Amino acid sequence: MATTPFTTVPGNPHLAGPPLLRGAPLADAGLVVYAVHGRGQGPGFMVEQYERVNLPGVTWVIPGADHDTWYPSGFMAPLSENQPRLDHALDTVRTHLADLARAGWASRDVVLFGFSQGACLLSEYLLRDQPSCAGAFLHTGGHLGPEARQWSAVPGTGLPGTEIVLLCAERDEFVPLARTEQTAGALASLGARIEYTTYDDPLHHLNEDSVVRLRRMLRTRLLERVEMVADPPKS
């Protein structure tokens, strides 16, 4: 039976088991997508998105929240109401990305993709840690807490120049548009390149246009990495 490089931590309920892997084997892939599901969806939701995107050469790493929920209260509740599960969830993201780094996957070769509660979790992670990554696709989510927050750039971190795509319905029943706008502004203030799109669609889902945008982003990152490998910089 093949082993995975992923850490399990008994004290963290979200790290009780390894994430699902779909697509190309890690050893053969040109790009990794770290795909974080929403509340009540489970990893199967992101498996469906992997099948919809249908892009060869990419490994999808799909973590699963304990009881399919990363944190218990709404994302705009006081931060204390979502502890300790919020810290567990953030540590899950950090642990899996560190595991990928140990397996030879630099953060610049990993795209972060989150939907709904997963997009909220990744928004919070990006603003707190300001990591380098190949890009982020945040669909219907924003940073946590009841109010907009101020974020200071951390010297030497990796957000400047990073492409981050944010999408949200104009009247989503769970995520106010104002919070996605605040999140886009906060990420832009830290140097990220923002593509922000709203659409008139009352359903809480990824519509076909969103899947096309995600596929295009992943294909671009994949081609860039293939070119870098084929023509490495000269010393």
N, C-alpha and C positions, 0 to 999 in steps of 0.2 A: 504494500500500500504506500502510495507516495506521501511524503510529509510536506507540510507547508512551513514557511518561515515565521508564522504568526504566533505571538505570545498569548497565553491565557493567564488570567489573574483571578483567582477565586474570590478575592475581596471586591472585585468590580463586576457587578452582574452583567454588564454589557460585554465583558471579556471572558465569559465562562467558556466560550468555544471560539474557534477561528471563523473568520469571514468566509462567505461563499466566493468561489472563483468561477468566472465564466469567460468564454472567449479563448484567445490564444494562450498557451502555457506561458507562465511568467518568463521562462528561460528563452522563449522565442518571440515575445511580443516587442512591438516598437513603441508602445505607449501603454500607460496604466490609467484607468479611470477608477477613482475611489468614490463609490456611489452610495449615498446615505438616504435611506427611505424616510417617509413621514410617519406621523403618529398613526398607529393601528394598521399600518400597511405590511410591515415585515419585509425581509429581503426579497420575497417573491415579486414585490412591486418593481424593484430595480432589475430583477431578471427579465420582466416584461419589457422594460425600457431598453435593456441590452438587445433583446430580440427585435425591437422596433428600429433601433439605430442600425443594427446589422452591418457593422464595419469590421472587416477582417484585420488581423494584426494588432488587436487591442485586447488587453486583459482587463476585465472588470473585477474589482475587489469590492465585495458587497458585505458590509458589516450588518449585524442584526442586533437591534435593541432588546433588552430584557422585556418580555411581555409586549414587544413591538412598540414600545414607547421610550423615548430617550430621556424625557423628564416629565413630571406629572402634571403641572399646571400649565396654563396658557403661556405663550412666549412673552407676553407683555405684562405678566404678573411680576411682583417684586422678585428679584433674583433669589432671595432667601427661600421663597416658596418652592423653588425648583431644586433646592439642595437636599441631599448630596448628589442626586442623580445627574444634575447638570455637570458637576465636576467629574463624575464617572464618565459621562458621555464625551466631554472634552478630552479626558485622558485616553479614552478609547481611540479617538482620532489620532492623537499624538503617538500612541503606542503602535498603531498599525502603520503609520507613515515611517516611524523609526524602524519597524520590522522590514518594510520595503527598502529602506536605505541600506540596512545590513545585507539585504539580498542583492544589492547592486543597483537599486533604482533610486537615482538622485531625485530630489523633490521637484526639480525642473522638468522631469519626465512624467509627472503625475498630475492629471486633471482632477479637480474636486468638483463633484456634481451632487447637489442636494435638492430634494423637493419637499416643500411644506416644512414640517418640523426638522427634516434633514437640512433644508436650506437655512433655517434659523440657526441650527447648530453650527454649520459651516461658516455662516456670517460671523457668528460670535468668535469662532476659532480664528478666522482670518483677521479680525480686528484686534483680538488679544495678542496673538502670536506673530502676526505679520510675516508669515513664512514665504519662502520662494515656492513657486509651483508653476506648472505648465499652463495654468489658467483655472478659472472657476466658472461654473454654470449654476447659478442660484435661482431656482424657480419657485416663486411664491413663498418668500420668507424674508426675514430681516433680523437684525440683532435683537437680543433679549433685553427685558426690563421695561418698566412702565413709561420711561421718558427717553428722549434722545440723549446720547452721552457724547462727551468729548473724548477724542482719542489722540494720543501723542505718538508721533513716529518714533520707532525704536531704531537707533543707529545700527547699521549693518544688517538689517533684515531685508526680506526679499520682495515686498509688495510693489515697489516702484517699477512701472512698466508692465506689470502683470495684467493680462486681459481678463476681465471679470464681466460676465454677462448676467444681468438680472432681468427677470421677466415676472410680470404679475398682472392678473386681471384687474380692471379698473374698479370692480365691485366684488372682490373676493370675500366670501362670508367669514373667513378666518384670519386673513392678513390685510390690515388696512394699507391702502396705497401709500399713505404718508410715511409709514415705517419703512417700506422698501425704498422710498425716495431718500429718507434719512440715511439708510444704510449705504445706498449708492454714493451719496455725498461724503459720508465718512470714509469709505474706501478710496474715493477719488482724492480726498485730502491727504491720504497717505501715499499717493503716487500711482495708484492703480489706473489702468486704462479701462474706462467703464463704457459698456453698451447697455443702455437701459430701455426696455420696451414694455409698454402696457398694451393690453388688448381687450376688446369687448367680447368677453366670453364668461358667462356666469358660472360655469362648471369649475370645480376645484380639481384640475387635472393638467396633464401635459397634452396640449392639442398637437395636431400634426405639424403645424408650423414650428412649434417648439422643438419637436424631434428633428426636423430638417435643420434648424439652427444648431442644435447640439451635434448632429452628424457632421455638419460643415466645420464646426470648431475643432472637433476631434480629428477630422481628416487633415486639416491644416497643420495641427500640432504633430500629427503622425508623419506627414511629409517633411516637415522641418527637421524632425529628429532623424529620419532616414538620410536626409542630405548631410546632416552634421556627421553621422557615422561614416557615410561614403567619402566625405571630404574633411577629415579632421584638421584642426588648425595646425600649422607648421610651427615647430619650436625654433 
